Amino acid sequence: MLTRETFIEYLRDGLSHLHDTKRLRQNPLVTLSGVAHRPDAASALRGILIEGVESLKPTDDAPSQSRDWRLYDSLFYYYVQQLDQRIVADQLALSVRHLRREQHAALEVLADRLWEQFGLEAKSHTEAGGIVTPVQSTPISPFEVDELAWLKDLPSEKPTDLNKTLSEVLDLAQPLLIQHNADTKVAIDSDSDLPNLAVHPVALDQILLSLLNVAIPHSAGGVVQIKAEPRQWAVEVQVQSSETSANLQPLQEEDAASLEVARQLTALCGGKLSLKESGAPFSATLSLPALEQLPVLAIDDNDDTLQLLRRYTAGTRFRLVGTSDPEQALDLAEKLSPQIIVLDVMMPEVDGWKVMSKLRQHPLTSHIPILVCTILAQENLALALGASGFVQKPVTRRALLEALNHQAKMVQPASATESR
């Protein structure tokens, strides 16, 4: 009897050889799907498999970072688009190991749908009359250094409220405060109207705890002050021990390790951590990116590409508006006042290089960094013609966000980026 495991192996083999006509014709799914009698059996099976993958595509109102999208994307980009596994993992902000788990889970879901579609007996994969659902994969711990990279490309699906996070972190830090001095107090200057952050809450918790882990012992008998103030496109957070502390000790090895964790996490989240020189009261300044504060104009004739770019930037510091009509670029630039322009140069109606030339010459847009995003391997040409940056298609989420963050540093005012 055909087992579910065997059926999944047939499915995996079919997807792995999606464009190999001979291999597809030999796949048992040709018979199981009922297309073996057709002269175009391989092509018919290919269509069935692609339609099956497409059936996993979530609705437009599904959160862009939801697991439903990861399951769909893990199959679509690897099998249908035939991108390298490492590229797909980077695109989804996953490790290769985690990607394989997601692909296996997605194959199980797809197998269930095709099994039913083909009218096969379901006894081999049912329990108590119900289909067994895939097991959720174990989340990757952000505290393992080799797994920190996912934070760079996986913003929170919900806005991160700094005031709420500070309150929760200070509750967690109470035992540490008591351990070093029962009278130690933490003062928070939270009168400002702070924007939400484009920082994952798990990362922000650990950043603040790592800083407090150093600041509290170095402020015995004094006060740890935490101040948060809005800056353009960012929020600045200061963590400082009292200047009157009588216990100013140099940083120990454990302190350095704690600060290194905070530094790595801050950098991965697109922020910056600055430390005051040793020998003085402990002082750290965080610059954290605010949520969707930087308007970005994307010009690309392909609506699917624009939708992909919107998904890539959802929940980040960038608010992307796209147009498939290059003729609207100047009008949109006037209305949007973008800080960055993302431009495709291979467009059927208009030469993108000419569009860039017009943007460079127009007073409304001449100062705006232009990030060329094209399938052409012509980075040197793009930079020579006036581009500020370059990413090549198919672009991964990581590559796009890195490029946008680099351009953002060029347009941010000094007050938002300089060290204190």
N, C-alpha and C positions, 0 to 999 in steps of 0.2 A: 504493500500500500504506500502511496506517495505520502511522505511526511512533510510537515511544515518546514523543517530544517532543509530538506532536499529542495523544496520549492524555492526557498530563499536563495539557495546556492544557484539554482537555475536563473533566478532573477538577477543575482549579482553578476553572473557570467554574461547574461544578455546585455545588461547595462554597460559592463566593462568592454564589450565588443559591439557597441551600438552601431558603429559604421563599418563593421566587417561583415559583408553580405554572406560570405561562405560560412562563417562561424555562427551567425544568427540563424541561417537555414538549418544548421545542425542542432540547434538548441531545442530541447524537449518542449519549451514553451510554445514553439510553433504548433505542435500538436495539441497541447493543453488549451491554447487560446482559440483553436478551431480554424486556423488560417493555413494549415499544411497543404490543403488542396489548391491553393491559389498560386498562380505562376509568380506572383510578386510576394511570396510568403515572407521573405526576409524584410522587405520594405514594410509590409503590413505589421509585422511584429515590432519593427522599429517605431512605427507610429503609435502602436498600443503602449509601448513602454514610455515613450515621451509624453503621451497623453496621461498616462498613469502618474508620472512625476508631476505634471502640471496640475493634476487633481489635488495635490498636496498644497498648492499655493494658497496661502491665507487670503482672506478678504482684505480690501484696502483699509478697513478700519482696525485691523489687527495691529497691536503695538509693533513698531519696527524692530525692536530688540527681543520680541517674544520667541519662545522656543519653537512655535509653529513655523516661524520664518527660518530659524536655524535648520530645522529638519528639511524643509523644502530646499533651501539654498545649498545644504550639504550634498544633496543629490543633483540638483540642477547644474551647479557650476562644475562639479567634478565629472559627472557622466554625460550630461547633455552638452555643456559648453566645453568639456574636456580640458579644463584647466588643471595645472599641476596641483597635487595634493597640498603642497606647502603654500602655494598661492591661495588656494581655497581656505586653508586654515587661517592665513593672515587676513583674508578678506572678512572672515567671520569672527576674528579676534579670538581664536581658539588655538590651543596646542594641537599638533598633529594627532596625538593620542586621543585628545578630547574629540577632535573631528571624527575619528574612526568610530568612537562610541555613538556620536550623533548620527553618523551614516548608518550604522547597524540598526539603531532605533527607527530611523526613517525607512529603511528597507523592510522592517517588520510591519510598519503601518502600511506601506505600499503593498506588501505581500498579502495582507489581510484584504485589501480592496480588490486586488486582482484575483485572489482566490475566489472571492464572492462573484466577481465579474465573470470568471470562467465557469462558474457553476460547479466547483469542485466540492467534494465532501469536506466538512469542516471538523470532523471528529478529531483529527490529529492535532488540532491547535485550539481546542476548547476545554474549558473547565466549568462544570456545573451549568452547561448550556451557554456560557458566554465566552467571547473571544478574549484571550489573554492580551492585555495591553502592555506595551513596552515599558521596561523599568526605567525610571528617571535616572539619568547619570548623576554621579556624585559631583557636587560643585567643587571647583578647584580652589584650594585655600590661597587667599591673597598673601599669607604670611610665609609661603615658600618662595624663596628668592627666584628660583627658576621658573616660577609661574606668575610672576608679577606683571608680565607684559600684557596680560589680558585687560588690565585696568586702563591701558593706554587707549584702547579702542572700544571699550565697552562702557559707555557712560550710563548713568542710571536712567531707567525708564521714567522715573518721576523726578521732579526738581528736588535738589538737596537744599534744605533750609539750614543755614549756618547757625542761627540762634537755637533752633531745636537740637541740632547736633552738639553744640557746645554744652547745652544743659545736660544732655545724656552722658557726654564724656566726663563732665565734672562729677556726675553721680558715680560713674565708674571709678573715678580717681579718688574718691573719699577715703578708702583705706590707706592709700599712699599719703594723703594729707595728714591723716591721724598718726600714721607711723612716724612721721618726721616732726610734727609739732601740732598738738591738738588745737592750737590757736591760729594756725595758718589759715588765711582766708584767700579766696580767689575773687578778684574784682573784674567784672565784665562791663565794658563800655559798649552797650548794645542799643544806644538811643537812635543810632542812624537807621534809616530805612534801607536795609541791605537786600540786594537782588539775590535770587537763588543761584546756586553754583552749578557749573558743569563739571562736577567732581563726583565720582561714585561715593556713596555714603560709607561704605566699608573702608575705602581708602582714607576718607577724611577722618573717620574715627581713629584709625591707626596712626595717622600723621599727628593728630592732636595728642593722643596718648603717648606717643614716642617723645614729643616735645615736653609734655608735662612730667614724664618719667625722668627727665634731666632737670627741668626747671624747679620742681618741688624740692628735691634734696638740696639744691643750691640756694634755696630761699628759706632755710630753717629759721624760724623766729620772725619771718617777714611775710611778704605777700607776693603771690604770683599774679601779675596783672595780665589780663587778656583783653585786647582792644581790637575791634573790627570796624573798618571804615571802607565805604565804597570808593572805588577808583574807576576811571573810565575802562570799561570792559573787564573789570576785575574787582576783587575784594581783597583788601590788605588786612592781615591778621598779625598782631604782635603778641608774642608770649615772652614776658620779661619778669625776672626775679627782682625783688626789692633791692634798691641801692643801699638800703640801711642794713642788709643782711650781714651778720658778723661771721658768716661761715663761707667765705669766698674761696672755694677749693678749685684747683684745676680740674678739667674734665678727665674722667677716668676712661679706661678702655671700654667699659660697658656703656658709658655715656656716648662715646664716639659711635659705637655700634647702633645705639638707639637713634642717634641723629642721622646716621647713614640710611636707616630704614625710612625715616621721614623724608630725607632728601630724594631717595629713589622714587618713593610713592608720589611725592609732589611733582617731580619731573615727568613721571609717567602720566600724570593727570593734566599735563600742560601748564603747570605752575612753576614757581620758583621759590626756593628757600634760601634766605640769607641769614648768616650768623654773625653776631658781634665778636670782635677779637677776644680771645681768652684773656683771663686776668681781670676782666671787668664783670659786673653782675651779668648773669646769663640773659641773653636777649636774642630772640629769633623773630624774623619777619617773613611771613608767608604771603605770596601773591598768588591768588587762586582765580582761575577764569570764571567769569559770570556766565550764566546760562543764556544762550542765544542773544548775545549783545552785538555781535559783529555781523552786519548785513553783507551777504555775498551774492553777486549776480552771476549766474551760470548761463552761458550761451552755447547751445548744442541743438542740432537739428533733430536728434533722436530723442523722442519723448521717454523711451524706456531708460536711456542714460540719465536723463534729468530726474526721473523717478528714483533711480539708483542713488544718485548724488544726494537727493533729499533724504533717503533712508540712511545713508552714510553719516549725514550731518545732524540727524534727529537726536535731540537730547545732548547736543554739544554746545560749545560757545558760539557756533555759527548759525545764522538764520538765512537759509538759502532760498533765493527766488530764481526760478529758471524760465528761460524763454527759448522756443525753437525757431523764432524768427529774428535773425540777426539785425533786421531793419529796426526792430524795437529797442535795440541795445541802448542807444543814447537817451531815448525817452524814459526807459526804465531806470537808467543810471541817474537821471535828473530827479525822478520820484523817490528812488530807493536810497540814494547816496551811499552806494556800496563801498566797503572798505577794501574788498578784493573782487576781482573779476576772474571767473573760470571760463576759458574760451577753447572751443573745438575749432580746428582749422580745416578739417575735411568735411565741408558741407556742400551739398549739391547745387544750391541756388546762389550762394555767395562764397567767395574765397575768404577763408578765415584770416589769412595773413593780411588781406586788405582791411578787414574789420578791425584787426589790431592796430593797423596803421592809422585808421580814422580815430580810434579810441585814444591813441597816443597823441594825436594832433589836436583833439578837441579840448577846450579849457575845462570842461566839466569832468573829464576823465583822464586827462594827461598825467595826473599825479597818482592814479590808482594802480596798485600792483596787479599785473595780469599773469595768471597761472594758465599756461597752455596745457590742455589735456587732449591728447590726440593719439591715434594708433600709429602715427608716423614716428620713426626713431630719429628725430631731428632736434634734439635738445640744443645743440650748438647753434643751429639756425634760428630756433625760437628765441634764444637769449640775444643773439646778434640783432634780431629784428625788433627787440624792445620788450620781450617777455621778462618778467621778474622771476619766474619759476617754471618748472616743467614736470609733468607726470605723463607716463605713457599708458595707454589703454592696452589690455583690460586693467583698469586701475583697482587696486585693493583699497579697502577702507583705511587701513593703516597708512598707506602711501598718501592718500588724499589728505587725511587729517594732519600728517606730518608736514606736508607741503603748505596747507592752510595755516597751521600754527607758525611755520617759518615766516610766511608772508605777514601774519598778524603782528609778529615782533617788529616788523619794519614800519608798521603804521601806528603802533601804540605810542602814546606820549611817554616821555621819560618818567613822569611821576608814577606810571603804572608798572614800570619795569626795573627801574634803577634800584640798587641795593642801598640800604641805609647804613 
